[in-house]
Every structure is written in C-alpha cells, then in structure tokens.
Amino acid sequence: MTWTADDIPDQLGRVAVVTGANGGLGLEVARALARKGGLVVMAARDQAKASSARDSILGQVPGAALELQPLDLASLASVREAAAAILAAHPRVDILVNNAGLMGIAEGRTKDGFEMQLGVNHLGHFALTALLLPALLASDGARVVSVTSTGRHFGRSLDPDNPHLHGNYEPWRAYGQSKLANLHFALELDRRFRAAGTPARSIVVHPGFANTDLQARSVRESGGGRSQRFFSAGVRRVGMTPAQGALPLLRAATDPRAVGGALYTPRWVNWGPPVRRPLVGRSRSREAMATLWEVSERETGIRFGLATTS
Ligand SMILES: NC(=O)c1ccc[n+]([C@@H]2O[C@H](COP(=O)([O-])OP(=O)(O)OC[C@H]3O[C@@H](n4cnc5c(N)ncnc54)[C@H](OP(=O)(O)O)[C@@H]3O)[C@@H](O)[C@H]2O)c1
C-alpha cells in the first residue's frame, strides 16, 4: 500500500512544532499538517521567508492555524527563547519535527562556537527537544521526528575530544557526522522514552533526494564547491518535489502505525513513497549513542530529563 498525504489522520486539536518551516521540506510538512486541521508552530530563522511561507499556506488553506516562532538553531540563546515562548503558549506539544538543516557548507561556527553543521543540524535540535520535553510528555502520544540523510553512511560518530572538527574540517565529513548524530539521537531518544514508560515515540526519517534550497545553498555557502554543484544540478533534474520529500516526515509524525525507533525513507532510497526500512550495523551502536548523548549534554549544558537505563 502506498502511503500518501491523504492518509494523514485528522489533526484537529493537535499542536505541531516544525523547525525550518519557512521553506523546503519544513514548509510542506507545515502545509500538510495545517490542511488536516493541526495547529502548526512554524519555527524559523528568516522571518521574511517565514511570513511568505505562512501566506503561501493560508492561500491554499484559508483559516489555517499557524503561528510564527523565531528560532535560530545556531544560537542556544535563541533556542531557549523559542522553547520558552512555545511552552508558555502550548503546555502540550504533540508533534515536534526537527527538520531544519544545512549541508556541505564551508567551515563556520555557531554563536556558541560549535561547528555549524553539527550545531544547527544536531545540537540545536537536541537542546530544543530537551527544553520542550515537559510539553511533549503532556501529550498522550507525542512524536519527535529527526531528519537524517544518506550522508549518515559516510559520517563518523562524534569524537568526544573534537566534536567540532577543529583542524580536521571538511564539508562532507561535517555533514555526515551531523546526520549520523540525527539518527543516533532519534534512536536513543526513543529508547529513553520507552525506558521512562512514556507513550511518546521518536522516529528517524531520510526524505530522499528532493529539490529544495538545500543543494543550492550548499553551493552558495561553500563558495561553489564541485561536489556541491554536482548535487545541485542533479536535484534540479531528477529530484522529487518538496511535497514528495516531506512524506516520510509526515508519515513518521502522524501514521498511527509508525513505529518508535524505526527509520522511514522513500521505497527506493532516494525516490518513492515512504516505507519503513531496516536499521543495520553501526546505526544501532549503543556506544556511539551514549557518547553522543554525553557530548550533547556537555556542549549545550542542558541535561535531558529522561531515564538513562532500560
Ligand atoms: N532535500 C534533500 O534532498 C534532503 C536529503 C536528505 C536530507 N535532507 C534534510 O532535510 C532537512 C530539510 O532540508 P531541505 O531539503 O528542506 O532544505 P532547505 O530548503 O534548504 O531548508 C532548510 C531549512 O533549514 C533552515 N535553517 C538553516 N539554518 C538554520 C538555523 N540556523 N536556524 C533555524 N533554521 C535554519 C532554513 O531556514 P532559513 O532559510 O531561515 O535559514 C530552512 O528552513 C535537512 O535536515 C536536510 O539535511 C534533505
């Protein structure tokens, strides 16, 4: 059976927070959830883009329940402010889609001195999830969706002595590390949800090869790197639409049968409808997950309020 956006159950009364909701996959996730009646907090960095994204949804879904929430994942202060504002407005959050991301860019640092791709793709989301935990646990079955990539296959687990790749930076090494971190975060979070006896589920997805701004931005922000240009040209020719790429995220966020701790991807790796795929080999390394958790708590200074043993 092919799962499509028509299979998203009624979302009336449900509250979703989507990061990077001002473009690409995040915008399509927000649009689809709003279409089904959900209240969507569009957490985004560029506010002009966020306003046009909201207008684009309202143009198709008049009366959609949308809230704009400024969020810069490259700043822990901004993550804290956003989480506080969300908690104040919504004591219960049913869906958190940790979608925002950067790929293959030149070396950069977040406001807190983190390597930029690890900081935005993983550490900012780690902090946001930890801070929103009370609202997620107030739901009768929250979903946290993390977005990985085929880049995880060439990523190395975090080196606790050099997570920010000082003196060892390479754009794809950093992307791979951050996307493996997204996978390990999702699996460890699900294990902790279960160990704590909560009904929440954490699910990881790979969207496939989708024609968004990701690849074009990687060209702009790497000074026109060769491999970045290759992917950018390729995705324009053969990439799925952003709406198609959003389907694994939507399935993980809403399908009542979606399994906690599982991976959803397009059927043919980078193309096709969303299906559950097996997790193999080092994807399941408990040691790497434990290290990731320790390093993430150490770097963000935020302790996750969930049990550590099962
Ligand atoms: N498209 C694909 O083929 C593909 C494949 C595998 C995985 N993915 C993953 O899918 C996710 C979504 O990417 P996309 O394809 O939709 O790319 P996109 O169109 O470039 O969107 C990326 C989003 O991330 C946001 N973002 C970047 N830096 C941020 C920051 N510091 N704080 C807050 N938001 C920030 C951007 O917002 P601003 O514009 O405001 O910066 C934008 O909304 C990413 O995690 C990516 O790794 C995509």
The ligand as an SDF file (V2000), in Angstrom:
LIG
                    3D

 48 52  0  0  0  0  0  0  0  0999 V2000
   16.3550   17.8680    0.1520 N   0  0  0  0  0  0  0  0  0  0  0  0
   17.0170   16.7220    0.2100 C   0  0  0  0  0  0  0  0  0  0  0  0
   17.3040   16.0890   -0.8320 O   0  0  0  0  0  0  0  0  0  0  0  0
   17.4290   16.1540    1.5330 C   0  0  0  0  0  0  0  0  0  0  0  0
   18.0550   14.9040    1.5590 C   0  0  0  0  0  0  0  0  0  0  0  0
   18.4430   14.3710    2.7780 C   0  0  0  0  0  0  0  0  0  0  0  0
   18.1870   15.0620    3.9520 C   0  0  0  0  0  0  0  0  0  0  0  0
   17.6010   16.2980    3.8810 N   0  0  0  0  0  0  0  0  0  0  0  0
   17.3730   17.0050    5.1680 C   0  0  0  0  0  0  0  0  0  0  0  0
   16.0950   17.6020    5.1490 O   0  0  0  0  0  0  0  0  0  0  0  0
   16.0850   18.7170    6.0420 C   0  0  0  0  0  0  0  0  0  0  0  0
   15.3680   19.8840    5.3910 C   0  0  0  0  0  0  0  0  0  0  0  0
   16.1420   20.3460    4.3110 O   0  0  0  0  0  0  0  0  0  0  0  0
   15.5050   20.9310    2.9720 P   0  0  0  0  0  0  0  0  0  0  0  0
   15.8050   19.9580    1.9060 O   0  0  0  0  0  0  0  0  0  0  0  0
   14.1110   21.3550    3.1710 O   0  0  0  0  0  0  0  0  0  0  0  0
   16.4630   22.1960    2.7490 O   0  0  0  0  0  0  0  0  0  0  0  0
   16.1540   23.7690    2.6680 P   0  0  0  0  0  0  0  0  0  0  0  0
   15.1150   24.0460    1.6460 O   0  0  0  0  0  0  0  0  0  0  0  0
   17.4900   24.3940    2.4970 O   0  0  0  0  0  0  0  0  0  0  0  0
   15.5710   24.1010    4.0920 O   0  0  0  0  0  0  0  0  0  0  0  0
   16.4090   24.1080    5.2050 C   0  0  0  0  0  0  0  0  0  0  0  0
   15.7020   24.7920    6.3430 C   0  0  0  0  0  0  0  0  0  0  0  0
   16.6000   24.8480    7.4580 O   0  0  0  0  0  0  0  0  0  0  0  0
   16.5560   26.1600    7.9730 C   0  0  0  0  0  0  0  0  0  0  0  0
   17.7550   26.5450    8.6980 N   0  0  0  0  0  0  0  0  0  0  0  0
   19.0350   26.5660    8.2700 C   0  0  0  0  0  0  0  0  0  0  0  0
   19.8260   27.0570    9.2300 N   0  0  0  0  0  0  0  0  0  0  0  0
   19.0310   27.3560   10.2990 C   0  0  0  0  0  0  0  0  0  0  0  0
   19.2480   27.9110   11.5820 C   0  0  0  0  0  0  0  0  0  0  0  0
   20.4610   28.3040   11.9970 N   0  0  0  0  0  0  0  0  0  0  0  0
   18.1880   28.0650   12.4180 N   0  0  0  0  0  0  0  0  0  0  0  0
   16.9520   27.7150   12.0230 C   0  0  0  0  0  0  0  0  0  0  0  0
   16.6760   27.2100   10.8050 N   0  0  0  0  0  0  0  0  0  0  0  0
   17.7150   27.0390    9.9540 C   0  0  0  0  0  0  0  0  0  0  0  0
   16.3350   27.0580    6.7650 C   0  0  0  0  0  0  0  0  0  0  0  0
   15.8160   28.3040    7.1890 O   0  0  0  0  0  0  0  0  0  0  0  0
   16.4560   29.7310    6.7330 P   0  0  0  0  0  0  0  0  0  0  0  0
   16.2680   29.8240    5.2560 O   0  0  0  0  0  0  0  0  0  0  0  0
   15.6820   30.7220    7.5000 O   0  0  0  0  0  0  0  0  0  0  0  0
   17.8970   29.6580    7.1110 O   0  0  0  0  0  0  0  0  0  0  0  0
   15.3020   26.2320    6.0070 C   0  0  0  0  0  0  0  0  0  0  0  0
   14.0250   26.4620    6.5180 O   0  0  0  0  0  0  0  0  0  0  0  0
   17.5350   18.9690    6.4190 C   0  0  0  0  0  0  0  0  0  0  0  0
   17.7670   18.4660    7.7140 O   0  0  0  0  0  0  0  0  0  0  0  0
   18.3250   18.1640    5.4120 C   0  0  0  0  0  0  0  0  0  0  0  0
   19.5610   17.7130    5.9070 O   0  0  0  0  0  0  0  0  0  0  0  0
   17.2010   16.8460    2.7160 C   0  0  0  0  0  0  0  0  0  0  0  0
  1  2  1  0
  2  3  2  0
  2  4  1  0
  4  5  1  0
  4 48  2  0
  5  6  2  0
  6  7  1  0
  7  8  2  0
  8  9  1  0
  8 48  1  0
  9 10  1  0
  9 46  1  0
 10 11  1  0
 11 12  1  0
 11 44  1  0
 12 13  1  0
 13 14  1  0
 14 15  2  0
 14 16  1  0
 14 17  1  0
 17 18  1  0
 18 19  2  0
 18 20  1  0
 18 21  1  0
 21 22  1  0
 22 23  1  0
 23 24  1  0
 23 42  1  0
 24 25  1  0
 25 26  1  0
 25 36  1  0
 26 27  1  0
 26 35  1  0
 27 28  2  0
 28 29  1  0
 29 30  1  0
 29 35  2  0
 30 31  1  0
 30 32  2  0
 32 33  1  0
 33 34  2  0
 34 35  1  0
 36 37  1  0
 36 42  1  0
 37 38  1  0
 38 39  2  0
 38 40  1  0
 38 41  1  0
 42 43  1  0
 44 45  1  0
 44 46  1  0
 46 47  1  0
M  CHG  2   8   1  16  -1
M  END
$$$$
